[in-house]
Amino acid sequence: MTVAEAPAITPQIVADHGLSPEEYDRILHAMGREPNLVELGIFSVMWSEHCSYKSSRFHLKKLPTEAPWVIQGPGENAGVIDIGDGDAAIFKMESHNHPSYIEPHQGAATGVGGILRDVFTMGARPVANMNALRFGRPDHPKMRHLIAGVVAGIGGYGNCVGVPTVGGEVNFDTAYDGNILVNAMTVGVAKTDKIFYSAATGVGNPIVYVGSKTGRDGIHGATMASADFGEDSDAKRPTVQVGDPFTEKLLIEACLELMATDIIVAIQDMGAAGLTSSSVEMASKGGAGIRLDMDKVPCREEGMTPYEMMLSESQERMLMVLKPGREPEAEAIFRKWELDFAVIGEVTDTGHMVLEFGGEVVCDIPLGPLADEAPCYERPYLSRDEYKAWAQVKPLGEVPESTDIAGDLLKLMASPNLASRRWIWEQYDNRVGADTVQPPGGDAAVVRVHGTKKALAITTDCTPRYCYADPYEGGKQAIAEAYRNLCAVGAKPLAVTNCLNFGNPQRPEIMAQFVGCLEGMADACRALDFPIISGNVSLYNESKATGGGSAILPTPAIGGVGLLDDWEKSATIGFKAAGEHIVLIGHSDSHADQSLWLDVCHDRREGPSPPVDLAAERRAGECIRKLIRNGLVTAVHDCSDGGAAVAVAEMALAGNIGMTMTVVPQIPNPGAILFGEDQGRYVVTTNDADQVRQLANDAQLFAVPIGTTGGEALTFDLVERGGSQAVSLSDLRAASEGFFPKLMGSELTPEF
């Protein structure tokens, strides 16, 4: 189709491309004329929420992004931190929410493939994958299909590409019935002197396309990801990309081989918006222009138009700028790995994107309006008081009394949000590469830096019900929880990536959630010296199909990375031996508000989110790391969902050793103290409780012995409250591990 044969631009075509009339007027002003269909398509994807961050950029500037160990913060394919000895860790988290709801297997698989490319594009060999998943209520008629597809997609892609999936999180809530969340994170390791960036420079330098051929899959994927769901979500299935992990493996090896030379000037993954976003971002970052010959783009389908080529999101593709004259060397590498290689253009000094096809210019757009000058909206949002009135979170009032601690614990451990995830992570290869020190099941995964004593600790976390009840406190808690998870294995927390999942930003209550969470996150990052170096924003996560525009819970998923100087000194959660002291570190105030215990055992979701004392959080983390470093503790676990009782139960199951806990009569409400979710707390086991308490007290932290390990049951001695209650490890394990096999209709092999 020539430019002359293309349809005229009508208001309906503009609307179909996700552009408002006001945005189209901006395009007319920027172009000085009416765009053709190719140019309109390019504007539509570059100005989508997914690519332009037009509703979030204003507030993202509030996040702290710098530290002495940060080499590259937000703005590149992934963030980079210095981990010593000439090594760097490179990591990022991104969303693939809408595609995974429409086609769960391919949506999740290509989410993994995309985040892998973001990391190895920077010169890193990927060493670990993580994920953060949110599903709707388990009995929803579509949920079993979604869970099965997403887990198979993540496992299938990661297993085939040869990168271990070492952990993550999975939660359930009715709010995700019509819009699940699939957030993928990759961590890689590179040398600090071999990090690659995306800015295209050098007028006349060749622009090279490598990887797979371009097809028609994924066209308008970025635009689809920037709108909410209606009743016709299945009709959007063609916008979901199709992945090939075996080609991705070849692409990783070919790129890393080329990166060992001095040929590459710039490199960019073809992610959302495909060839459009990669070429625009490379040229705009380098302050250059770009010319592409669309006749030279490798295509796998007949008769593809420039519009389709530019908007396709076919997977396993990269764009590079090479040094002139070095093309044959680069081509030889990619041909060896059986990948496409084509010189498709050159860097110019025009400041424009110019596309040629069939002997004519089919696109000529100034790059400024596409990138740095894209729309940036400061959307209206509710004040904290206005939001509180809108959210209508009931005050807790009287805290329920529990007379059956053992029964409540069993019910909690069998509930969807606490039950064992073993059914999921057994489908992931978490050992490939032979560097996984701690696999899924603990507070954080631990992966060795190959050939060294160092290890990276990695975690993902967020508590959306806290973020809904109080976005500011929920944002603080999400960062603090990730910090706590890293400290619990003995790692020094270094930096954060995030995936900010929210509903429609044009609703003031949703923007209040977004702004509140970001402000809480920013304060926590500053207090904990834990900067944010990369991330992703995913908006419009709501579905009209579930009943009138219901939004997900605000879910700012946090990916944290920390460093261990010696992986052999990392801590784990399992009890190690009988007769050890169990010590609770951190202040307990029976905060039952918004707790899982209140929700699961009493069917109430009430009260404020638990407050986070950031100064105490930092002192606690530093104390725990010191205890681990000095060999004073044998097991460590942070207290989070379900409080201290659930933390102890998880430690007992991990070590297959029971315990006895004495609940003194001075405690007015045993249920609230055992299941309350006060923040900044850890449970440790030790053979020297006095020294542990002394170090905690020196750090101005409350510490108290709460029990002793041993036996084949968890026994709660309720002094003067009706004697002891006990639950056997076998019953506890059956409760914990029964949920997923029953839901998915499959059996687990016994762990012991």
Rosetta blueprint (number, residue, H / E / L):
1 M L
2 T L
3 V L
4 A L
5 E L
6 A L
7 P L
8 A L
9 I L
10 T L
11 P H
12 Q H
13 I H
14 V H
15 A H
16 D H
17 H L
18 G L
19 L L
20 S L
21 P H
22 E H
23 E H
24 Y H
25 D H
26 R H
27 I H
28 L H
29 H H
30 A H
31 M H
32 G L
33 R L
34 E L
35 P L
36 N L
37 L H
38 V H
39 E H
40 L H
41 G H
42 I H
43 F H
44 S H
45 V H
46 M H
47 W L
48 S L
49 E H
50 H H
51 C H
52 S H
53 Y L
54 K L
55 S L
56 S L
57 R H
58 F H
59 H H
60 L H
61 K L
62 K L
63 L L
64 P L
65 T L
66 E L
67 A L
68 P L
69 W L
70 V E
71 I E
72 Q E
73 G L
74 P L
75 G L
76 E L
77 N L
78 A L
79 G E
80 V E
81 I E
82 D E
83 I L
84 G L
85 D L
86 G L
87 D E
88 A E
89 A E
90 I E
91 F E
92 K E
93 M E
94 E E
95 S E
96 H L
97 N H
98 H H
99 P H
100 S H
101 Y H
102 I H
103 E L
104 P H
105 H H
106 Q H
107 G H
108 A H
109 A H
110 T H
111 G H
112 V H
113 G H
114 G H
115 I H
116 L H
117 R H
118 D H
119 V H
120 F H
121 T L
122 M L
123 G L
124 A L
125 R E
126 P E
127 V E
128 A E
129 N E
130 M E
131 N E
132 A E
133 L E
134 R E
135 F E
136 G L
137 R L
138 P L
139 D L
140 H L
141 P L
142 K L
143 M H
144 R H
145 H H
146 L H
147 I H
148 A H
149 G H
150 V H
151 V H
152 A H
153 G H
154 I H
155 G H
156 G H
157 Y H
158 G H
159 N H
160 C H
161 V H
162 G L
163 V L
164 P L
165 T E
166 V E
167 G E
168 G E
169 E E
170 V E
171 N E
172 F E
173 D L
174 T H
175 A H
176 Y H
177 D L
178 G L
179 N L
180 I L
181 L E
182 V E
183 N E
184 A E
185 M E
186 T E
187 V E
188 G E
189 V E
190 A E
191 K E
192 T L
193 D L
194 K L
195 I L
196 F L
197 Y L
198 S L
199 A L
200 A L
201 T L
202 G L
203 V L
204 G L
205 N L
206 P E
207 I E
208 V E
209 Y E
210 V E
211 G E
212 S L
213 K L
214 T E
215 G L
216 R L
217 D L
218 G L
219 I L
220 H L
221 G H
222 A H
223 T H
224 M H
225 A L
226 S L
227 A L
228 D L
229 F E
230 G L
231 E L
232 D L
233 S H
234 D H
235 A H
236 K H
237 R H
238 P H
239 T H
240 V L
241 Q L
242 V L
243 G L
244 D L
245 P H
246 F H
247 T H
248 E H
249 K H
250 L H
251 L H
252 I H
253 E H
254 A H
255 C H
256 L H
257 E H
258 L H
259 M H
260 A L
261 T L
262 D L
263 I L
264 I E
265 V E
266 A E
267 I E
268 Q E
269 D E
270 M L
271 G L
272 A L
273 A L
274 G H
275 L H
276 T H
277 S H
278 S H
279 S H
280 V H
281 E H
282 M H
283 A H
284 S H
285 K H
286 G L
287 G L
288 A L
289 G E
290 I E
291 R E
292 L E
293 D E
294 M H
295 D H
296 K H
297 V L
298 P L
299 C E
300 R L
301 E L
302 E L
303 G L
304 M L
305 T L
306 P H
307 Y H
308 E H
309 M H
310 M H
311 L H
312 S L
313 E L
314 S L
315 Q L
316 E L
317 R E
318 M E
319 L E
320 M E
321 V E
322 L E
323 K L
324 P L
325 G L
326 R L
327 E H
328 P H
329 E H
330 A H
331 E H
332 A H
333 I H
334 F H
335 R H
336 K H
337 W L
338 E L
339 L L
340 D E
341 F E
342 A E
343 V E
344 I E
345 G E
346 E E
347 V E
348 T E
349 D L
350 T L
351 G L
352 H E
353 M E
354 V E
355 L E
356 E E
357 F E
358 G L
359 G L
360 E E
361 V E
362 V E
363 C E
364 D E
365 I E
366 P E
367 L H
368 G H
369 P H
370 L H
371 A L
372 D L
373 E L
374 A L
375 P L
376 C L
377 Y L
378 E L
379 R L
380 P L
381 Y L
382 L L
383 S L
384 R H
385 D H
386 E H
387 Y H
388 K H
389 A H
390 W H
391 A H
392 Q L
393 V L
394 K L
395 P L
396 L L
397 G L
398 E L
399 V L
400 P L
401 E L
402 S L
403 T L
404 D L
405 I H
406 A H
407 G H
408 D H
409 L H
410 L H
411 K H
412 L H
413 M H
414 A L
415 S L
416 P L
417 N L
418 L L
419 A L
420 S L
421 R L
422 R H
423 W H
424 I H
425 W H
426 E L
427 Q L
428 Y L
429 D L
430 N L
431 R L
432 V L
433 G L
434 A L
435 D L
436 T E
437 V E
438 Q E
439 P L
440 P L
441 G L
442 G L
443 D L
444 A L
445 A E
446 V E
447 V E
448 R E
449 V L
450 H L
451 G L
452 T L
453 K L
454 K L
455 A E
456 L E
457 A E
458 I E
459 T E
460 T E
461 D E
462 C L
463 T L
464 P H
465 R H
466 Y H
467 C H
468 Y H
469 A H
470 D L
471 P H
472 Y H
473 E H
474 G H
475 G H
476 K H
477 Q H
478 A H
479 I H
480 A H
481 E H
482 A H
483 Y H
484 R H
485 N H
486 L H
487 C H
488 A H
489 V L
490 G L
491 A L
492 K E
493 P E
494 L E
495 A E
496 V E
497 T E
498 N E
499 C E
500 L E
501 N E
502 F L
503 G L
504 N L
505 P L
506 Q L
507 R L
508 P H
509 E H
510 I H
511 M H
512 A H
513 Q H
514 F H
515 V H
516 G H
517 C H
518 L H
519 E H
520 G H
521 M H
522 A H
523 D H
524 A H
525 C H
526 R H
527 A H
528 L H
529 D L
530 F L
531 P L
532 I E
533 I E
534 S E
535 G E
536 N E
537 V E
538 S E
539 L L
540 Y L
541 N L
542 E E
543 S E
544 K H
545 A H
546 T H
547 G L
548 G L
549 G L
550 S E
551 A E
552 I L
553 L L
554 P L
555 T E
556 P E
557 A E
558 I E
559 G E
560 G E
561 V E
562 G E
563 L E
564 L E
565 D L
566 D L
567 W H
568 E H
569 K H
570 S L
571 A L
572 T L
573 I L
574 G L
575 F L
576 K L
577 A L
578 A L
579 G L
580 E L
581 H E
582 I E
583 V E
584 L E
585 I E
586 G L
587 H L
588 S L
589 D L
590 S L
591 H L
592 A L
593 D L
594 Q L
595 S L
596 L H
597 W H
598 L H
599 D H
600 V H
601 C H
602 H H
603 D L
604 R L
605 R L
606 E L
607 G L
608 P L
609 S L
610 P L
611 P L
612 V L
613 D L
614 L H
615 A H
616 A H
617 E H
618 R H
619 R H
620 A H
621 G H
622 E H
623 C H
624 I H
625 R H
626 K H
627 L H
628 I H
629 R H
630 N L
631 G L
632 L L
633 V L
634 T L
635 A E
636 V E
637 H E
638 D E
639 C L
640 S L
641 D L
642 G L
643 G H
644 A H
645 A H
646 V H
647 A H
648 V H
649 A H
650 E H
651 M H
652 A H
653 L H
654 A H
655 G H
656 N L
657 I L
658 G L
659 M E
660 T E
661 M E
662 T E
663 V E
664 V L
665 P L
666 Q L
667 I L
668 P L
669 N L
670 P H
671 G H
672 A H
673 I H
674 L H
675 F H
676 G L
677 E L
678 D L
679 Q L
680 G L
681 R L
682 Y E
683 V E
684 V E
685 T E
686 T E
687 N L
688 D L
689 A H
690 D H
691 Q H
692 V H
693 R H
694 Q H
695 L H
696 A H
697 N H
698 D H
699 A L
700 Q L
701 L L
702 F L
703 A E
704 V E
705 P E
706 I E
707 G E
708 T E
709 T E
710 G L
711 G L
712 E L
713 A E
714 L E
715 T E
716 F E
717 D E
718 L E
719 V L
720 E L
721 R L
722 G L
723 G E
724 S E
725 Q E
726 A E
727 V E
728 S E
729 L H
730 S H
731 D H
732 L H
733 R H
734 A H
735 A H
736 S H
737 E H
738 G H
739 F H
740 F H
741 P H
742 K H
743 L H
744 M H
745 G L
746 S L
747 E L
748 L L
749 T L
750 P L
751 E L
752 F L
